[in-house]
């Protein structure tokens, strides 16, 4: 009897110790670095994509188009103005390097653009002649409502390590320049989660994983029945508790589907397959403090 009592006490103590060691960590994902006018951030980002389009006649290939492209960008953003609440409103961007993988052209002369985030969409004003690859990205970004990105974070700002939350399909579609009305809810699911933690440059970082699966029936002038599918995963390491940004991320994704184009005979279909990979790095270059 005495031995069983001792064993029970030891077991209870071990369970208590394990529970204490596995205490759930929580993070406030809405606590960001407090920028000031004059702060400068350097961003290095790149992406490569390959798009395969098979034109089919009654299911048999008659023409194949394979397009490769992508970009590498290196630029510095200098904060010029902020909201009264602290959010960045206006940024002076200086492109230091623009590489266009589709054409092989590379530009290393400084090119300046003014970005304005005060409205529903980002607006940009080129102060120098901007390389085409950078301009195309700016034009694409300017068509996405800024409010769509707010839905990437969970409704409750405090989240636990490993916690998953749902991202609404409509704003996710807007981020990828899809028409929300063309999204099929039954085949779509988007989510985020806090996946891991690490220490970097004296600050704690969390790995945010965003996963998107969107089924859709229309892309530009192509209609899909059954729906096409977009699948994207974005892994982002971000500093927590307002530490200076030293972020990095990777993205990979695919689009697959077979659809029809306007005015083509019904025997003709187009089979699409697009793959994308990319990287992102951001760090505080200098501060006005």
N, C-alpha and C positions, 0 to 999 in steps of 0.2 A: 504493500500500500504506500509506504513512504517513498519507495522508488518511483512509483507512478505519479505521485504528487510532484516530486522533484522534476520528472520528465515533462509534466504538464507546464510547470512554471518556466522551465528552460525554453520549451516550445513557444510559450506566450511571449517571452522576452525576445526571442529571435524574430517572431512575427512583427512585434512592435518596432524592432530595429530596422527590419526590411521595409516596413511601411514608411518609417521616417526617411529612409534613404531614397524612397521612390516618390517623395512629395511632388505633386504636380506643379510644374512651372507655368506661370502665366506671363503674357506680354501685352503691352498696349501698342497696337499697331498704328494708332493714329498720332503717336508722339514722334514728331519729326524734328530734324535739325532746324534751329531757329535762324534762318538766313537773314542777312542784312544787306542793304544796298552796297555794292562794291565787292561782295563775295564772288569768287571765281571758282568754277568747277570744270574739270576736264573730263570729257567723255570719249572713249574709244569703242567703237561698235562696228560690227560687220555681219553680213548675211550672204548666203549663197542659195540659189534656188535652181531647180531643174523642172521644166514643164514639158510633159509629153502629151501630145494630142494625136490620137489616131482617128482618122476619118474612116468610118465603116459603111459598107454597103451590104445590107442584109446580114450584118454581123461579121463580115469579112473585111480586113484592112485593105484600103485602096490608096491611102496616103498617110504618111507619118511626119509629124513636125516635132522637133526636139529643140527647145530653147533653154539655154543656160544664161544665168545672169547673177547679179548681186552687187554688193558695194562694200567698201570699207571707209569709215568716216573717223576723223579725229578732229574734235573741236573743243573750244572753250566757251562756256556760258558765263557771262557776268551779269549778276542781278542788278537791275536798275531801279525797280520800284516794287513795293509790296502792298498788299491789302492792309487795312488797319488791323486786321486780325493776325497778320503775319505771313499769309500766303503770297507766293511770288506772282506778280502781275506782268512785269515786263523784263525781258532778258535781251542782252546784246550777245549774239552768237558770232564767233569767229571760226570759220572752218580753216583748219591747218592742213588737212589732207583729205582728198576725196578721190577714191579709186572706184572706177566703174568696171565691173567684171564683164559686162556685156560687150563693151567696146574696147576694153583694155586701156582706156585713157585714165591718166592720173594727174591731178592738180594739187600743187603744193603751195601756191601763192595764197596769202590770207584773203578770205572772202567773208564779208560781214552781212549779217541779217538781223533785223530787229523782230523779236517775237513778242506778241501781246496776248495775254491770257485773261483779259478782263471781261470777255464776253462768253457766250455759249460755246464758241469755237475758237481755237487758236488762230490768230491772224499773223501773217508775216510780211515784212517789207524788206526787200533786198536792197542793200545799200551799195553792193558791188555786184558784178555779174557772177551769178552762182552756177557752178557746174550742174549739168542736167540731172545727174543721179541724185544730188542733194535737193534740187528743186522739186523733182518728182516726189521724194519722200515728204517734203514740207507740204506740198499740195495735197497729198493723200492724208497727212495728219490733220490738216486744216478742215477736212470734211467730217471728222469724227467728233461728236459732241463731247466736251470735256466732262460732262456729267456721267458719261458712260464709264469712265475710269473709276469713279467713286464707288461703283458697285463691285469692284474687285475685292474690296475689304469687307469684312464681316459686319453685320448690323450692330453687334455689340463690340465695342473697341477692345475689350479685354478677352484674350483667347489663350487657351492652354496649348502646351506642346503636344502635337499630334491631333489637335482639334481640326475638324473639317467643316466648311460652311458652303452653302449653295450660292452660286453666282447666277442671277437671272439670265435667261437666254437672250432676251432682246438687247440689253446693253452689250453683251458679249458679241452678238452679231454685228453691232455697230462698230465695235473695235476692229473687227476684221472686214469691214466695208461690205457686209452682207445686209440685204434688206430684211429687217426683223419679220415682216409679213410673209417672207418666203421660208422662214424657219419652221420645221416640223417638230412640235414640242415632244411628241412621243419618242422620237429618236435622238433627242438632244439632252445633254447633261453637262453642266459646267460647275466647277468647284475650286476652292482654294483650301490650303491647309498649312500649318506650321510644321515643318518636317524635321528640323534639326537645329542645333545651335553650335556656335564655335566662337573662339576668341581671335580677333585680328586687330593689330595695331592698338592694343590695349583696350579695345571695346568689344562688347558682345554683339554677335550678329545672329540673326535667325534666317533659316532657309524657308522662303515662301514658295510653295509649289502651286501653280495654277494649271488646271487641266480643263481643256475645252473639247467638247464633242458636239458638233452642230450638224444636224441633217437639214438640208435646204433644197428647194425646188427650182431656184432661179439664180443664175450668176450672169450678170450683164444681160446678153440677149439669148443665153442658152437656158433651156428649161429641162428639168430632170424628172423622170418618172420611171423607176423609183428614185427617191431623193438622193442627191450626192451627199458626201460626208466630209466634214472638216474635222481633223483631230490635231490639236496643238498642246504641247506641254512647255511651260515656261518656269524655270527654276531660278529664283532670285535670292541672293544673299544680301540682306539689308542690316545696317547698324540699328540698334535699338536705343531707347531711352534718350533720344535726341543727340546721339553722338554724331560727330562729323561724318559725312557720307564717304564710304569706301566700299561701294557696292559692286557686285558682279553678277552676271546671269548668263544662262544659255537658253536657247529656244530651238525646238524642233517640231516639225509638223508636216501634215500631208493633206491634200485634197484629192478625192477620188469620186468619179461619177461618169455616167454615160447619159448624154442628153441630145436634144435636137435644137437646130438653129432655125430662125425664121426663113420662110420661103424655100426651104430645102425639101426635096421629095421625102415622103415618110420612110422610105427604105434607107435613108442616109442618117447616121447618128455620129456623134463625136464622143470619143472616150478620153477623158481627162485624167491625168495623174501628175500632181505637183508635189515636190518635196522641198522643204525649207529647213536650213540650219542657220543658227546665228549665235553671236556672243555679244556681251555688253559689259563695260567697265566704267565706273564713275568714281571720282575722288575729288576731295576739296583741294584746290590748287593754292589758293591764298584767301585770306579773310580780311574784312575791313575792320575787325575788332582791334 
